[in-house]
Amino acid sequence: MNIGEDQGRYIIEIEKTNIKKVNDLLKKNSVHFDNLGVIEDKNLSFNGEINLPIEELSKTHKYWLKNYLEN
């Protein structure tokens, strides 16, 4: 018997006006979630302590394996 693996983790962006509605919906359906950060202009802020440019995060995500294999 083969057992598959599911990704089961997703990152979604929610407008500030919809955060409560989405949080309530997730709780109602027993879906575990974490608030990761806030997008401000072109940066992603985590708990107001870490502030990273979205472009840098995107480049790191897209090319990490290639960079890893080349080094």
C-alpha positions in Angstrom: 0.0 0.0 0.0 1.3 3.5 -0.9 0.7 6.4 1.4 0.8 9.8 -0.1 2.0 13.0 1.4 0.0 16.1 1.2 1.6 19.6 1.4 -1.0 20.7 3.9 0.6 24.1 4.4 -0.3 27.2 2.5 0.5 30.9 2.8 -2.3 33.3 1.9 -2.5 37.0 1.9 -5.6 38.6 3.4 -6.8 42.2 3.2 -6.9 43.8 6.7 -10.6 44.2 6.4 -11.1 40.5 6.0 -8.8 39.1 8.7 -11.4 38.6 11.4 -13.8 36.9 8.9 -11.1 34.5 7.7 -9.8 33.8 11.2 -13.4 33.0 12.3 -13.9 30.7 9.3 -10.7 28.8 10.0 -11.5 28.4 13.7 -15.0 27.2 12.9 -13.6 24.5 10.6 -10.8 23.5 13.0 -8.1 24.6 10.7 -4.8 25.4 12.4 -3.3 28.7 11.3 -0.6 31.2 12.3 -0.4 34.9 11.5 3.1 35.2 9.9 3.4 38.8 9.2 2.1 42.0 7.6 2.9 43.4 4.2 3.8 47.1 4.3 4.6 48.6 0.9 7.2 46.3 -0.6 8.3 44.7 2.7 7.1 41.8 4.9 7.1 42.5 8.6 7.2 39.8 11.3 5.9 40.9 14.7 7.3 44.4 14.0 10.8 43.1 14.7 11.9 41.7 11.3 11.4 43.6 8.1 12.3 42.0 4.9 12.0 43.2 1.3 9.5 40.9 -0.6 11.8 41.0 -3.7 14.6 39.5 -1.7 12.4 36.8 -0.3 11.1 36.0 -3.7 14.7 35.7 -5.2 15.8 33.5 -2.3 12.8 31.2 -2.7 13.2 30.9 -6.5 16.9 30.3 -6.6 17.9 28.6 -3.3 18.3 25.1 -4.8 20.3 26.3 -7.8 22.6 28.3 -5.5 22.9 25.4 -3.1 23.9 23.0 -5.8 26.5 25.4 -7.3 28.3 25.9 -4.0 
